[in-house]
Amino acid sequence: MRSISLSTWIALAIGATIAGALGWAWARHRKRVAAFLAEVMGELKKCAWPWEPQEKGARRYRELIDSTVVVAISSVLLAAVVTLADFLLVRVVGFVTRLHL
């Protein structure tokens, strides 16, 4: 028969402690959690979603796709600008510090 290592026992103890704490918290705050989730569902129903429910296929998500493309392109451009600025500043600071040696 194979023995269980100490680290396995510690992991099991930690897991049991966490499961017990979560169970205790759920039992104690069940009504508050249920009320919170009901409020979340109510608020999500009020949201304006970026698609038309009567459209079908990819047309339904046209605004969502367009917004995602704009964000992706903007992120790449911003990364390029920051990279270029970093490259130039490293060169300028390196040049200036070499002059004062």
DSSP file (Angstrom, degrees, kcal/mol; ACC not computed):
  #  RESIDUE AA STRUCTURE BP1 BP2  ACC     N-H-->O    O-->H-N    N-H-->O    O-->H-N    TCO  KAPPA ALPHA  PHI   PSI    X-CA   Y-CA   Z-CA
    1    1 A M              0   0    0      0, 0.0     2,-0.3     0, 0.0     0, 0.0   0.000 360.0 360.0 360.0 135.7    0.0    0.0    0.0
    2    2 A R        -     0   0    0      1,-0.0     2,-0.2     0, 0.0     0, 0.0  -0.651 360.0-132.3 -87.3 137.0    1.3    3.4   -1.0
    3    3 A S        -     0   0    0     -2,-0.3     2,-0.4     1,-0.0    -1,-0.0  -0.570  18.2-118.0 -88.7 154.0    1.5    6.1    1.7
    4    4 A I        -     0   0    0     -2,-0.2    -1,-0.0     1,-0.1     5,-0.0  -0.754  31.8-120.0 -91.8 134.0    0.2    9.6    1.1
    5    5 A S     >  -     0   0    0     -2,-0.4     4,-1.8     1,-0.1     3,-0.2  -0.221  19.6-113.0 -72.4 162.5    2.9   12.4    1.3
    6    6 A L  H  > S+     0   0    0      1,-0.2     4,-2.5     2,-0.2     5,-0.2   0.878 116.4  56.4 -62.3 -39.8    2.7   15.2    3.8
    7    7 A S  H  > S+     0   0    0      1,-0.2     4,-2.4     2,-0.2    -1,-0.2   0.856 105.5  52.0 -64.2 -33.8    2.2   17.8    1.1
    8    8 A T  H  > S+     0   0    0     -3,-0.2     4,-2.5     2,-0.2    -1,-0.2   0.914 109.7  48.8 -66.6 -42.6   -0.9   15.9   -0.1
    9    9 A W  H  X S+     0   0    0     -4,-1.8     4,-2.4     2,-0.2    -2,-0.2   0.901 111.8  49.6 -62.9 -40.1   -2.3   15.9    3.4
   10   10 A I  H  X S+     0   0    0     -4,-2.5     4,-2.7     2,-0.2    -2,-0.2   0.925 111.0  49.1 -65.0 -43.8   -1.7   19.6    3.7
   11   11 A A  H  X S+     0   0    0     -4,-2.4     4,-2.6     1,-0.2    -2,-0.2   0.908 112.0  49.0 -62.1 -41.8   -3.4   20.3    0.4
   12   12 A L  H  X S+     0   0    0     -4,-2.5     4,-2.6     2,-0.2    -1,-0.2   0.898 111.5  49.5 -63.9 -40.1   -6.4   18.2    1.4
   13   13 A A  H  X S+     0   0    0     -4,-2.4     4,-2.3     2,-0.2    -2,-0.2   0.917 112.4  47.0 -65.2 -43.1   -6.6   20.0    4.7
   14   14 A I  H  X S+     0   0    0     -4,-2.7     4,-2.6     2,-0.2     5,-0.2   0.928 113.2  49.1 -64.4 -44.2   -6.5   23.4    3.0
   15   15 A G  H  X S+     0   0    0     -4,-2.6     4,-2.7     1,-0.2    -2,-0.2   0.910 111.8  48.4 -61.5 -42.7   -9.1   22.3    0.5
   16   16 A A  H  X S+     0   0    0     -4,-2.6     4,-2.5     2,-0.2    -1,-0.2   0.891 111.5  50.6 -65.1 -38.8  -11.4   21.0    3.2
   17   17 A T  H  X S+     0   0    0     -4,-2.3     4,-2.5     2,-0.2    -2,-0.2   0.925 112.4  45.9 -64.3 -45.0  -10.9   24.2    5.2
   18   18 A I  H  X S+     0   0    0     -4,-2.6     4,-2.7     2,-0.2     5,-0.2   0.925 113.5  49.3 -64.5 -44.2  -11.8   26.4    2.1
   19   19 A A  H  X S+     0   0    0     -4,-2.7     4,-2.4     1,-0.2    -2,-0.2   0.907 112.2  48.8 -62.1 -41.1  -14.8   24.2    1.3
   20   20 A G  H  X S+     0   0    0     -4,-2.5     4,-2.6     2,-0.2    -1,-0.2   0.911 111.4  49.1 -64.1 -42.2  -16.0   24.4    4.9
   21   21 A A  H  X S+     0   0    0     -4,-2.5     4,-2.6     2,-0.2    -2,-0.2   0.915 112.6  47.5 -64.5 -42.6  -15.6   28.2    4.9
   22   22 A L  H  X S+     0   0    0     -4,-2.7     4,-2.7     2,-0.2    -2,-0.2   0.906 112.7  49.5 -64.8 -40.5  -17.5   28.6    1.7
   23   23 A G  H  X S+     0   0    0     -4,-2.4     4,-2.4    -5,-0.2    -2,-0.2   0.910 112.1  47.7 -63.6 -42.3  -20.2   26.3    2.9
   24   24 A W  H  X S+     0   0    0     -4,-2.6     4,-2.2     2,-0.2    -2,-0.2   0.924 113.2  47.9 -63.9 -44.5  -20.5   28.2    6.1
   25   25 A A  H  X S+     0   0    0     -4,-2.6     4,-2.6     2,-0.2    -2,-0.2   0.905 112.2  49.8 -64.1 -41.3  -20.6   31.5    4.3
   26   26 A W  H  X S+     0   0    0     -4,-2.7     4,-0.7     1,-0.2    -2,-0.2   0.929 112.0  47.5 -63.0 -44.9  -23.2   30.2    1.8
   27   27 A A  H  < S+     0   0    0     -4,-2.4     3,-0.3     1,-0.2    -1,-0.2   0.873 117.3  43.3 -63.8 -36.5  -25.4   28.9    4.6
   28   28 A R  H  < S+     0   0    0     -4,-2.2    -2,-0.2     1,-0.2    -1,-0.2   0.846 126.5  28.7 -78.9 -34.2  -25.1   32.2    6.5
   29   29 A H  H  X S+     0   0    0     -4,-2.6     4,-2.5    -5,-0.2     5,-0.2   0.083  78.9 120.5-117.2  22.7  -25.6   34.6    3.6
   30   30 A R  H  X S+     0   0    0     -4,-0.7     4,-2.6    -3,-0.3     5,-0.2   0.892  77.9  48.6 -56.6 -44.8  -27.8   32.6    1.2
   31   31 A K  H  > S+     0   0    0      1,-0.2     4,-2.4     2,-0.2    -1,-0.2   0.895 112.3  48.3 -65.8 -39.7  -30.6   35.1    1.2
   32   32 A R  H  > S+     0   0    0      2,-0.2     4,-2.5     1,-0.2    -1,-0.2   0.904 112.8  47.9 -67.8 -40.6  -28.3   38.0    0.6
   33   33 A V  H  X S+     0   0    0     -4,-2.5     4,-2.6     2,-0.2    -2,-0.2   0.921 112.7  48.8 -65.4 -43.1  -26.5   36.2   -2.3
   34   34 A A  H  X S+     0   0    0     -4,-2.6     4,-2.1    -5,-0.2    -2,-0.2   0.901 112.2  48.8 -63.5 -40.4  -29.9   35.2   -3.8
   35   35 A A  H  X S+     0   0    0     -4,-2.4     4,-2.2     2,-0.2    -1,-0.2   0.908 111.1  50.6 -64.6 -41.5  -31.1   38.8   -3.5
   36   36 A F  H  X S+     0   0    0     -4,-2.5     4,-2.4     1,-0.2    -2,-0.2   0.932 110.9  47.8 -61.6 -46.4  -27.9   40.1   -5.1
   37   37 A L  H  X S+     0   0    0     -4,-2.6     4,-2.3     1,-0.2    -1,-0.2   0.872 110.4  52.3 -64.2 -36.5  -28.2   37.7   -8.0
   38   38 A A  H  X S+     0   0    0     -4,-2.1     4,-2.0     2,-0.2    -1,-0.2   0.901 110.4  48.4 -64.8 -39.8  -31.8   38.7   -8.6
   39   39 A E  H  X S+     0   0    0     -4,-2.2     4,-2.5     2,-0.2    -2,-0.2   0.895 109.6  52.6 -65.5 -40.1  -30.9   42.3   -8.7
   40   40 A V  H  X S+     0   0    0     -4,-2.4     4,-2.5     1,-0.2    -2,-0.2   0.934 109.4  48.7 -61.1 -46.0  -28.1   41.6  -11.1
   41   41 A M  H  X S+     0   0    0     -4,-2.3     4,-1.5     1,-0.2    -1,-0.2   0.899 110.9  51.3 -61.7 -40.2  -30.5   39.8  -13.4
   42   42 A G  H  X S+     0   0    0     -4,-2.0     4,-0.7     1,-0.2    -1,-0.2   0.907 111.5  46.6 -62.6 -42.2  -32.9   42.7  -13.2
   43   43 A E  H >X S+     0   0    0     -4,-2.5     3,-0.8     1,-0.2     4,-0.6   0.874 108.1  56.0 -69.0 -36.8  -30.2   45.2  -14.1
   44   44 A L  H >< S+     0   0    0     -4,-2.5     3,-0.6     1,-0.2    -1,-0.2   0.823 101.5  58.1 -65.7 -29.5  -29.0   43.1  -17.0
   45   45 A K  H 3< S+     0   0    0     -4,-1.5    -1,-0.2     1,-0.2    -2,-0.2   0.769 103.9  53.1 -69.1 -24.2  -32.5   43.1  -18.5
   46   46 A K  H << S+     0   0    0     -3,-0.8    -1,-0.2    -4,-0.7    -2,-0.2   0.627  88.5 108.0 -83.2 -14.3  -32.4   47.0  -18.5
   47   47 A C  S << S-     0   0    0     -3,-0.6     2,-0.8    -4,-0.6    -3,-0.0  -0.246  71.8-126.8 -68.1 149.8  -29.1   47.0  -20.5
   48   48 A A        -     0   0    0      2,-0.0    -1,-0.1     0, 0.0    -2,-0.1  -0.878  29.4-152.1 -95.2 109.1  -28.8   48.0  -24.1
   49   49 A W        -     0   0    0     -2,-0.8     2,-1.6     2,-0.2    15,-0.0  -0.561  20.7-115.8 -84.6 147.2  -27.0   45.2  -25.8
   50   50 A P  S    S+     0   0    0      0, 0.0    14,-0.8     0, 0.0     2,-0.3  -0.147  87.8  67.3 -80.7  45.5  -24.9   45.9  -28.9
   51   51 A W  S    S-     0   0    0     -2,-1.6    10,-0.2    12,-0.1    -2,-0.2  -0.989  80.7-113.5-155.6 157.7  -27.0   43.8  -31.3
   52   52 A E    >   -     0   0    0      8,-0.9     3,-0.9    -2,-0.3    10,-0.1  -0.823  19.3-149.9 -93.0 122.2  -30.5   43.7  -32.8
   53   53 A P  T 3  S+     0   0    0      0, 0.0    -1,-0.1     0, 0.0     7,-0.1   0.789  94.5  55.2 -65.2 -26.6  -32.6   40.8  -31.5
   54   54 A Q  T 3  S+     0   0    0      6,-0.1     2,-0.1     2,-0.1     6,-0.1   0.684  91.1  90.5 -81.9 -15.9  -34.6   40.5  -34.8
   55   55 A E    <   -     0   0    0     -3,-0.9     2,-0.3     5,-0.1    -4,-0.0  -0.387  66.6-145.1 -75.8 157.5  -31.4   40.1  -37.0
   56   56 A K    >   -     0   0    0     -2,-0.1     3,-0.8     4,-0.0     4,-0.4  -0.875  50.8  -5.7-122.5 155.7  -30.0   36.7  -37.7
   57   57 A G  G >  S-     0   0    0     -2,-0.3     3,-1.0     1,-0.2     4,-0.5  -0.237 120.9 -20.3  67.7-149.3  -26.4   35.4  -38.2
   58   58 A A  G >  S+     0   0    0      1,-0.2     3,-0.9     2,-0.2    -1,-0.2   0.760 128.9  69.8 -68.3 -25.7  -23.4   37.7  -38.3
   59   59 A R  G X  S+     0   0    0     -3,-0.8     3,-1.4     1,-0.3     4,-0.3   0.835  90.3  63.4 -60.1 -31.1  -25.6   40.8  -39.1
   60   60 A R  G <  S+     0   0    0     -3,-1.0    -8,-0.9    -4,-0.4     3,-0.3   0.847 108.6  39.3 -61.5 -34.0  -27.0   40.5  -35.6
   61   61 A Y  G <> S+     0   0    0     -3,-0.9     4,-2.9    -4,-0.5    -1,-0.3   0.089  78.9 118.6-105.6  22.0  -23.5   41.2  -34.1
   62   62 A R  H <> S+     0   0    0     -3,-1.4     4,-2.7     1,-0.2     5,-0.2   0.915  79.0  44.4 -57.3 -48.2  -22.4   43.9  -36.6
   63   63 A E  H  > S+     0   0    0     -4,-0.3     4,-2.5    -3,-0.3    -1,-0.2   0.901 114.5  50.1 -64.8 -40.1  -22.0   46.7  -34.0
   64   64 A L  H  > S+     0   0    0    -14,-0.8     4,-2.1     2,-0.2    -2,-0.2   0.917 112.6  46.4 -63.4 -43.9  -20.3   44.3  -31.6
   65   65 A I  H  X S+     0   0    0     -4,-2.9     4,-2.3     2,-0.2    -2,-0.2   0.918 112.9  49.7 -65.1 -44.4  -17.8   43.2  -34.3
   66   66 A D  H  X S+     0   0    0     -4,-2.7     4,-2.3    -5,-0.2    -2,-0.2   0.919 111.8  48.0 -61.7 -44.0  -17.2   46.7  -35.5
   67   67 A S  H  X S+     0   0    0     -4,-2.5     4,-2.3     1,-0.2    -1,-0.2   0.897 111.1  51.2 -63.6 -40.4  -16.5   47.9  -31.9
   68   68 A T  H  X S+     0   0    0     -4,-2.1     4,-2.4     2,-0.2    -1,-0.2   0.899 109.9  49.5 -64.6 -40.7  -14.2   45.0  -31.3
   69   69 A V  H  X S+     0   0    0     -4,-2.3     4,-2.7     2,-0.2     5,-0.2   0.913 110.3  50.9 -64.5 -42.9  -12.2   45.7  -34.4
   70   70 A V  H  X S+     0   0    0     -4,-2.3     4,-2.5     1,-0.2    -2,-0.2   0.921 111.9  47.1 -61.1 -44.2  -11.8   49.4  -33.5
   71   71 A V  H  X S+     0   0    0     -4,-2.3     4,-2.3     2,-0.2    -2,-0.2   0.908 112.5  49.6 -64.8 -42.1  -10.6   48.5  -30.0
   72   72 A A  H  X S+     0   0    0     -4,-2.4     4,-2.1     2,-0.2    -2,-0.2   0.932 113.5  45.1 -63.6 -46.1   -8.1   45.9  -31.4
   73   73 A I  H  X S+     0   0    0     -4,-2.7     4,-2.5     1,-0.2    -2,-0.2   0.915 113.0  50.9 -64.9 -42.5   -6.7   48.3  -34.0
   74   74 A S  H  X S+     0   0    0     -4,-2.5     4,-2.6    -5,-0.2    -1,-0.2   0.894 109.4  51.5 -61.6 -39.8   -6.5   51.1  -31.4
   75   75 A S  H  X S+     0   0    0     -4,-2.3     4,-2.3     2,-0.2    -1,-0.2   0.912 110.5  47.8 -64.1 -43.0   -4.6   48.8  -29.0
   76   76 A V  H  X S+     0   0    0     -4,-2.1     4,-2.1     2,-0.2    -2,-0.2   0.920 113.2  48.1 -64.7 -43.4   -2.1   47.9  -31.6
   77   77 A L  H  X S+     0   0    0     -4,-2.5     4,-2.3     2,-0.2    -2,-0.2   0.914 111.9  49.0 -64.1 -42.6   -1.5   51.5  -32.6
   78   78 A L  H  X S+     0   0    0     -4,-2.6     4,-2.5     1,-0.2     5,-0.2   0.906 110.5  51.2 -63.7 -41.0   -1.1   52.6  -29.0
   79   79 A A  H  X S+     0   0    0     -4,-2.3     4,-2.4     1,-0.2    -1,-0.2   0.891 110.0  50.4 -62.7 -39.0    1.4   49.7  -28.4
   80   80 A A  H  X S+     0   0    0     -4,-2.1     4,-2.5     2,-0.2    -2,-0.2   0.910 111.2  48.0 -65.9 -41.7    3.4   50.8  -31.5
   81   81 A V  H  X S+     0   0    0     -4,-2.3     4,-2.6     2,-0.2    -2,-0.2   0.925 113.5  46.8 -64.9 -44.8    3.5   54.5  -30.3
   82   82 A V  H  X S+     0   0    0     -4,-2.5     4,-2.5     2,-0.2    -2,-0.2   0.903 113.0  49.7 -64.7 -40.7    4.6   53.5  -26.8
   83   83 A T  H  X S+     0   0    0     -4,-2.4     4,-2.6    -5,-0.2    -2,-0.2   0.919 112.2  47.5 -63.7 -44.1    7.2   51.1  -28.2
   84   84 A L  H  X S+     0   0    0     -4,-2.5     4,-2.6     2,-0.2     5,-0.2   0.922 112.4  49.0 -63.2 -44.4    8.6   53.8  -30.5
   85   85 A A  H  X S+     0   0    0     -4,-2.6     4,-2.6     1,-0.2    -2,-0.2   0.909 112.3  48.8 -62.6 -41.6    8.6   56.4  -27.7
   86   86 A D  H  X S+     0   0    0     -4,-2.5     4,-2.4     2,-0.2    -2,-0.2   0.926 111.3  49.8 -63.2 -45.1   10.5   53.9  -25.4
   87   87 A F  H  X S+     0   0    0     -4,-2.6     4,-2.0     1,-0.2    -2,-0.2   0.931 113.7  45.4 -59.2 -47.3   13.0   53.1  -28.1
   88   88 A L  H  X S+     0   0    0     -4,-2.6     4,-2.7     1,-0.2    -2,-0.2   0.904 112.5  50.3 -66.0 -41.4   13.7   56.8  -28.8
   89   89 A L  H  X S+     0   0    0     -4,-2.6     4,-2.7     1,-0.2     5,-0.3   0.884 108.9  51.8 -66.3 -36.8   14.0   57.7  -25.1
   90   90 A V  H  X S+     0   0    0     -4,-2.4     4,-2.3    -5,-0.2    -1,-0.2   0.920 112.7  46.3 -63.0 -42.6   16.4   54.8  -24.5
   91   91 A R  H  X S+     0   0    0     -4,-2.0     4,-2.3    -5,-0.2    -2,-0.2   0.924 114.6  46.6 -65.8 -44.2   18.6   56.0  -27.4
   92   92 A V  H  X S+     0   0    0     -4,-2.7     4,-2.7     2,-0.2     5,-0.2   0.938 115.0  45.3 -65.7 -46.9   18.4   59.7  -26.3
   93   93 A V  H  X S+     0   0    0     -4,-2.7     4,-2.6     1,-0.2     5,-0.2   0.902 113.3  51.2 -64.7 -39.8   19.2   59.0  -22.6
   94   94 A G  H  X S+     0   0    0     -4,-2.3     4,-1.4    -5,-0.3    -1,-0.2   0.905 111.8  47.1 -61.9 -41.0   22.0   56.6  -23.7
   95   95 A F  H  X S+     0   0    0     -4,-2.3     4,-1.2     2,-0.2    -2,-0.2   0.921 114.1  47.1 -65.7 -45.2   23.5   59.3  -25.9
   96   96 A V  H  X S+     0   0    0     -4,-2.7     4,-1.0     1,-0.2     3,-0.3   0.902 111.7  49.5 -66.2 -41.3   23.2   62.0  -23.2
   97   97 A T  H  < S+     0   0    0     -4,-2.6    -1,-0.2     1,-0.2    -2,-0.2   0.815 107.3  55.3 -71.2 -27.3   24.7   59.8  -20.5
   98   98 A R  H >< S+     0   0    0     -4,-1.4     3,-0.9    -5,-0.2    -1,-0.2   0.794 101.8  58.9 -72.1 -27.2   27.7   58.8  -22.7
   99   99 A L  H 3< S+     0   0    0     -4,-1.2    -1,-0.2    -3,-0.3    -2,-0.2   0.824 103.9  51.2 -69.5 -30.5   28.5   62.5  -23.3
  100  100 A H  T 3<        0   0    0     -4,-1.0    -1,-0.2     1,-0.2    -2,-0.2   0.284 360.0 360.0 -94.4  11.2   29.0   63.1  -19.5
  101  101 A L    <         0   0    0     -3,-0.9    -1,-0.2    -4,-0.1    -2,-0.1   0.463 360.0 360.0 -82.3 360.0   31.4   60.3  -18.8
